[in-house]
Amino acid sequence: MSRPSLRDLTPVELQKQLQEARQEVFNLRLQRASGKLQNPARVVATRRTIARLLTALRERTPAGGRA
């Protein structure tokens, strides 16, 4: 997902995509542990997607999400 399209999403949509990406990383880690992971690069790509989603969410909160 590209940065401009992340900026167009609502915080609720970003949270939903974040939840899905975290679930995907969990599933990929299980596949890696059982030796059935076809594409190890997907783990890294999904983790980077999570970082992008978290960044987009933090950009929308005052003071960068800090209390």
Phi, psi and omega per residue, in radians:
M1 nan 2.355 -3.072
S2 -1.516 2.790 -3.099
R3 -1.069 -0.769 3.138
P4 -1.053 -0.639 -3.120
S5 -1.266 -0.503 3.067
L6 -1.161 -0.618 -3.131
R7 -1.225 -0.372 -3.135
D8 -1.461 -0.238 -3.086
L9 -1.456 2.657 3.074
T10 -1.381 2.808 3.096
P11 -1.014 -0.588 3.119
V12 -1.156 -0.736 3.113
E13 -1.160 -0.662 3.098
L14 -1.119 -0.723 3.111
Q15 -1.084 -0.706 3.141
K16 -1.129 -0.778 3.126
Q17 -1.148 -0.624 3.100
L18 -1.107 -0.761 3.113
Q19 -1.083 -0.753 3.128
E20 -1.128 -0.708 -3.131
A21 -1.167 -0.696 3.107
R22 -1.131 -0.669 3.094
Q23 -1.135 -0.683 3.121
E24 -1.121 -0.727 3.101
V25 -1.090 -0.716 3.106
F26 -1.040 -0.826 3.135
N27 -1.106 -0.697 3.122
L28 -1.143 -0.669 3.108
R29 -1.138 -0.666 3.076
L30 -1.116 -0.737 3.120
Q31 -1.108 -0.705 3.134
R32 -1.132 -0.710 -3.132
A33 -1.153 -0.580 -3.137
S34 -1.554 -0.057 3.102
G35 1.418 0.303 -3.096
K36 -1.889 0.158 -3.111
L37 -1.299 2.118 -3.099
Q38 -1.416 -0.705 -3.047
N39 -2.258 1.660 -3.108
P40 -1.078 -0.428 -3.138
A41 -1.179 -0.350 3.118
R42 -1.128 -0.549 3.119
V43 -1.096 -0.837 -3.130
V44 -1.126 -0.770 -3.124
A45 -1.100 -0.686 -3.130
T46 -1.225 -0.668 3.091
R47 -1.119 -0.635 3.089
R48 -1.202 -0.613 3.067
T49 -1.094 -0.718 3.101
I50 -1.063 -0.746 3.120
A51 -1.082 -0.717 3.114
R52 -1.119 -0.735 3.130
L53 -1.124 -0.754 3.118
L54 -1.118 -0.677 3.101
T55 -1.102 -0.775 3.136
A56 -1.106 -0.668 3.110
L57 -1.172 -0.733 -3.110
R58 -1.224 -0.476 3.105
E59 -1.144 -0.424 -3.059
R60 -1.592 -0.148 -3.123
T61 -1.736 2.588 3.115
P62 -1.116 2.490 3.134
A63 1.034 0.496 3.078
G64 1.170 0.404 3.105
G65 1.546 0.081 -3.142
R66 -1.576 2.503 -3.124
A67 -1.569 nan nan
